[in-house]
């Protein structure tokens, strides 16, 4: 049930000599030969397991090829981890390096949190009853709510983002990024963009938001399944927490969703006992005056944003900047997300 690692993919290897010398200077007490393996999952920043003697560390660095100006920001992750460590469920940050002579890109190193990371399907050696699956979902949503309840100002993150006008900036920003990354074989999304621009709700507060919160970015204790860590903070910022919820809803694919949605499922949200999207929303908005209908805009936004992320990744593959074969059919996922967004505009999904 542990997260598998393997040798780095071709073209994504690290320079062992330079990295080893840096680590032994930056992190006191490291002794032993450096071994580097790669976590094969994840579609954004590259993530490696470093073994130095008996010590295990995790390294994050940007991918190669064209990257969005504000994306793959390892320093952003470093700032967040430094602010949240000891307050929220994050790994301990250990070292940040912006010396490009070491690996050719900025990177940071953190402790490794051991536990259960749930990918697309439940592992075959993990047998959970429907009630236990429901409990996993509830802990996931409750942890998301806990994150949004933190006072980001007391964490020293008052200047980390610009919450005023966040909703409008996100719609316009993802429209621009999608258009910039569009390839000839994917839809233009203009009808969805126009709908989002016409249905923007008022701002509903500001919080520290993760912006990629889903099952495979959360670590569970395999003994009692409580959450022990939240990973992958590269897109975190200060903004409307309902936009963060909408982004997560796009990943929440149910068992009876159409095939094009099944193609983008990244967690066991279709397992017997899993919450439906409506139940996710109801648990999140409990004790508020919001209704499920109030979340329609955020769900459509989440589907469009997910298409934008997938298209930015596919752009790198399409232009030969990545040889990762997992990205070969992302154009089909993008097309399916456009169809899903159009259905959601008409009331489907919640």
C-alpha positions, 0 to 999 in steps of 0.5 A: 500500500506504500507509494511505489518508486522506480528509476527516473524516467528517461530525460528526468534523471538528476545529477547525483554528484552535484546533488549529493554534494549540495545535500551534505552541505545543506542538511547536517548529518547526512551520511551514505551514498545517494540513491535517487528514485522517482515517484511515477505518479503526478503530472506536474512538478517532478517528485523524487525519493532520495535515499542517503544511508538510512535517511529518506527525503523527497525532492521536488523540481519543475518539469522540463519544457515550456511552463506557465509563468506562474506554474511549477513554482517550487519556491511557492511550495517552500514558503507554504510548507515553511508557514504550515509546518507544525500548524497543519498536516504538511511535511517538514521542509529541509532545504531550498536551492535556487542555484541552477548549477546544481540541477538546472532548476530550483528545487526543494527537499522535504521529509518523507511522510509515510502512509497510504496515498490512494490513487485511481483505485483502491489497492488490491491488498486493501479491503474496505467496507462501504462505511469505511470508504465513506469515512475516508471521504468524510475525513478528506472533506473535513481536512479541506474545511480545516485548511480553509479555516486557518487564519492565513495572516497569523501564519505570515501569509498576508502578502502571499496572494491577492484575494480581491477580485480572485474569482474574476482573475481565475476565470480570465487567467485560465481562459488565457492559459488555455488559449495559449496552450491550445493545440489544433486537436482540442476544442476552443472552450469559448462557450464555457468561458463565456458562461463563466464570465456571465455567471461569476458570483460575488466574492465569498471571503478569502482563505489559504487554498490548496488549488489541487486538493484530491485523494492522491495529494493526501496521505492517510495513516494505514492503521486508522485512516486519519489524514497525516499529510497533505502534499503538492502545494505548488498552486496554493494561494490566498483566494475564495475557498469555494473556488478551491472546492470547485477545483476538487469537485472536478476530480470527484468522478462517480461510478455512474458518470459518463465514460469521458469523466471516468477517464479523468478519475484520479481517486477511488471516488467511484468505490462503493460507499464513496460520497457523491459530489452532492454529498461532498458539497453538503458536508462542506457547506454544513452550518452555512447559508449556502445551498448546493445550487450555489456551487454550480458555477464553481463546479463548471469552473473546476471542470474548465480549470482541470481542462486547462491543466491537462492541456498545458501538460499535453502541450509539452507532449504535443511539442516533444518537450516531454516523452512521458507516454501518460500524456499521449491521450490528454487531448481526449480528456480535454475534449471530454471535460468540455462536454462535461462542463457544458452539461454542468452548465445545464444542471448536470453533476450536482 
